[in-house]
């Protein structure tokens, strides 16, 4: 099965018992001893597994991106998928473990394709005391000014859509954004109000479980606030993950041959051609049967879109 790895300081959350993406540091040059050891690890993994899916935060691209591109080039492989994700640390850690959970049942190209789409299934954000230094979610001028007022707090949403708004004591994400039940909430305090998560956020999203986890090391760099409480809400129904896999339509990359469904192939970094669906057949006027004629030719197997499906679990 595909090995899922997450580069940078993003510890696991323990959501899936016995299943987690492998974590690797990324703060070293490719030609350092650590960098060469990392490349060797990728090579030995590819000798045993069909592919490696490497994730990293897109807002910290330099070290991880260089390391992965060097590994792919030096190994001359097209079985290393590089997927940056624009998610805050808590949500990024969760998505990495969700992908590791799916890895035994999903083809490598499909797994890489659904990685960014899993962000749309989450509600991720933070309650912060200031947005003056916030970079990764755009805040308005009025919000920046309000940050200087004593006691100001803000609700910053990073997924499924980005937004910033002033937060009163009862502020919470809209119930319409809640994931499919049963909803599970994980939160990490960094000088913020954990009671707000239990008393306001959880009930607003209809959560059946609210758990506090360790603060993420990169949380302060993402939220850029002295005090915050970060959260991520997701569905505890595994059918949600199965549905997003089944909805992913993948086609062979013309350059490396891996079936993917993203605009840029994560395995070879080549832009995919735009594939337009065939025009719909014209409908005959009401009361008139279609003219007889030969049946349309069935597409060749190589030309058909490959719709993702779950494969049987290994024995």
Secondary structure, 3 states (H helix, E strand, C coil): CCEEEEECCCCCCCCCCCCCCEEECCCCCCCCHHHHHHHHHHHHHHCCCCCEEEEEEHHHHHHHHHHHHHHHHHHCCCCEEEEEECCCHHHHHHHHHHHHHHHHHCCHHHHHHHHHHHHHHCEEEEEECCCCCCCCCCCCHHHHHHCCCCCCCEEEEEECCCEEEECCCCCCCCHHHCCCCCEEEEEEEEECCHHHHHHHHHHHHCEEEEEECCCCCCHHHHHCCCCEEEEEEEECCHHHHHHHHHCCEEEECCCCCCEECCCECCCCCCECCCCCCCCCCCCCCCCCCCCCCCCCCCCCHHHCCEECCCCCCCC
